Amino acid sequence: MVKETVTKPDLLNIRIGKAETFNLPTWNHCRSAQSLAGQMKNSEPYPKYVTKIADPVEGTLRRSITITRIA
């Protein structure tokens, strides 16, 4: 899914045990999404995520982040 940002509703819509990959414009956007996923563990209903930022798409700054909901 190509997006500019990842939002809380995006993360909450991921089912437990499933992963979602987001294509974002830059590494900084991926780090923001990774940070949001980490902060979500402090909010109701206490979801937990594992994230992985991929290498850049060849010839661009665009990167993808895979976010897996584990709880």
C-alpha positions in Angstrom: 0.0 0.0 0.0 1.5 3.4 -1.1 0.9 6.1 1.5 2.4 9.3 2.7 2.1 8.5 6.4 1.0 5.6 8.6 -1.8 6.5 11.1 -3.1 4.9 14.3 -6.2 3.6 12.5 -3.9 1.9 10.0 -2.2 0.1 12.8 -5.3 -0.8 14.7 -6.8 -2.3 11.5 -4.0 -4.9 11.3 -5.3 -8.2 12.8 -3.2 -10.1 15.4 -0.7 -12.3 13.6 -1.0 -10.5 10.3 1.5 -8.1 8.6 0.9 -5.0 6.5 3.5 -3.4 4.2 3.4 0.3 3.6 5.4 2.1 0.9 6.5 5.5 2.2 8.4 8.4 0.6 11.6 8.3 2.7 13.5 6.5 5.5 12.3 9.3 7.9 8.7 8.5 7.2 9.4 4.8 7.9 11.1 5.8 11.2 8.0 7.8 12.1 5.8 4.8 11.5 8.1 2.6 13.5 8.0 5.1 16.4 4.2 5.2 16.3 4.0 1.4 16.4 6.2 1.5 19.5 4.1 4.1 21.2 0.9 2.2 20.5 1.7 -0.3 23.2 0.8 2.4 25.8 -2.7 2.9 24.4 -5.9 1.0 24.6 -6.3 -1.9 23.6 -2.6 -2.3 24.1 -1.5 -3.6 20.7 2.1 -4.7 20.1 3.9 -4.6 16.8 7.2 -5.8 15.2 8.5 -3.6 12.4 11.1 -4.0 9.6 12.3 -1.3 7.3 13.4 -2.5 3.9 16.2 -1.3 1.7 15.4 1.6 -0.6 13.7 1.0 -3.9 16.4 1.2 -6.5 16.8 4.6 -8.0 14.5 6.3 -5.5 14.4 7.4 -1.8 11.1 5.4 -1.4 11.2 2.6 1.2 8.8 0.2 2.6 8.1 -0.9 6.2 6.4 -4.1 7.2 4.5 -3.9 10.4 3.3 -7.1 12.1 0.8 -7.1 14.9 1.8 -9.6 17.6 -0.8 -8.8 20.3 
